[in-house]
Amino acid sequence: MLFTEVSNQDTFLNKSLIFFLNKKDLLAKKLPTHPLQLWQPDYQPPDSTDEDVNYNAATEFLKVLFLKQIDHDKRPLSTVYVHLTCALDTQNIEVVIKAVRTKLLQDLLQDIGISL
């Protein structure tokens, strides 16, 4: 899997990993009619009819699914950032861009010996 190879590659281990799960709007729309457990048998949905509860549980499961691919002996989870995105949602993208910009600046400052 490409994600596994990139996230565990020695070249990137001392860098932050920013991971985007895009199309969160489509996932929310599809979950009620296409339950996640149909294609991910390990997923145990919550006992709830609330679509928000089910969506949050499904997205958390998907995040963990990817995070399990990371070799935690080589890369601490504190260097991994996961963002759920919808490219059409300008407020969401604005928040994500600000978070990414902040992290990149922090990493650049750390690289030149300035820690915050």
DARA-V430495 format. One record per pair of residues at least 12 apart in sequence whose ideal C-beta (glycine too) atoms are under 10 Angstrom apart, sorted by the first residue. I is the first residue (numbers start at 1). GAP is how many residues later the second one is. D is the distance in whole Angstrom. If there is no record, write none. Layout:
<<I:GAP:D> <I:GAP:D>>
This chain:
<<1:65:9> <1:68:6> <2:67:10> <3:14:10> <3:16:8> <3:62:10> <3:63:6> <3:64:10> <3:66:6> <3:67:9> <4:62:9> <4:64:9> <4:65:4> <4:66:8> <4:67:9> <5:64:9> <6:13:10> <6:63:10> <7:12:8> <7:59:8> <7:60:9> <7:62:6> <7:63:5> <7:64:8> <7:67:9> <7:68:7> <7:72:10> <7:73:8> <8:61:8> <8:62:6> <8:63:5> <8:64:10> <8:65:10> <8:66:6> <8:67:7> <9:65:9> <9:66:10> <10:64:8> <12:63:8> <12:67:10> <13:58:9> <13:61:6> <13:62:5> <13:63:10> <13:66:8> <14:61:9> <14:65:8> <14:93:9> <14:96:10> <14:97:9> <15:60:9> <15:64:7> <15:89:10> <15:92:7> <15:96:9> <16:59:10> <16:62:9> <16:63:5> <16:64:7> <16:65:6> <16:84:9> <16:87:6> <16:88:8> <16:90:8> <16:91:6> <16:94:10> <17:50:10> <17:53:8> <17:58:7> <17:60:10> <17:62:6> <17:63:5> <17:64:7> <17:65:9> <18:61:10> <18:62:8> <18:63:5> <18:64:8> <18:65:7> <18:78:9> <18:81:8> <18:82:6> <18:85:7> <18:86:8> <19:44:8> <19:47:7> <19:48:9> <19:51:10> <19:61:7> <19:62:7> <19:63:5> <19:64:7> <20:61:9> <20:62:8> <20:63:5> <20:64:8> <20:65:5> <20:67:9> <20:76:7> <20:80:9> <21:38:7> <21:41:6> <21:42:7> <21:45:8> <21:61:7> <21:62:7> <21:63:5> <21:64:7> <22:61:9> <22:62:8> <22:63:5> <22:64:7> <22:65:6> <23:61:9> <23:62:8> <23:63:7> <23:64:8> <23:65:9> <24:31:8> <24:35:7> <24:59:9> <24:60:4> <24:61:6> <24:62:5> <24:63:10> <24:65:8> <24:68:8> <25:59:10> <25:60:9> <25:61:4> <25:62:9> <25:63:7> <25:64:7> <25:67:9> <26:60:8> <27:28:7> <27:31:7> <27:32:7> <27:35:8> <27:57:8> <27:59:9> <28:23:7> <28:24:9> <28:26:9> <28:27:5> <28:28:10> <28:30:9> <28:31:9> <28:56:10> <28:58:9> <29:22:10> <29:26:10> <30:28:10> <31:14:9> <31:20:7> <31:23:6> <31:24:6> <31:26:10> <31:27:6> <31:28:9> <32:17:10> <32:19:6> <32:22:8> <32:23:9> <35:19:8> <35:23:9> <36:18:8> <36:19:10> <36:21:9> <36:22:5> <36:23:10> <36:25:7> <36:26:8> <37:21:9> <37:24:9> <40:18:9> <40:21:7> <40:22:8> <40:25:7> <42:19:8> <42:23:8> <43:14:8> <43:15:7> <43:18:5> <43:19:9> <43:22:9> <44:13:9> <44:17:8> <45:12:6> <45:13:7> <45:16:9> <46:12:9> <55:29:10> <56:28:10> <59:23:9> <59:25:6> <60:22:10> <62:20:9> <62:22:9> <63:17:10> <63:19:5> <63:20:10> <63:21:8> <64:18:10> <66:14:9> <66:16:7> <67:13:7> <67:15:8> <79:24:10> <79:28:9> <81:15:10> <81:18:7> <81:19:8> <81:22:6> <83:12:9> <83:13:5> <83:14:10> <83:16:7> <83:17:8> <84:12:9> <85:12:10>>
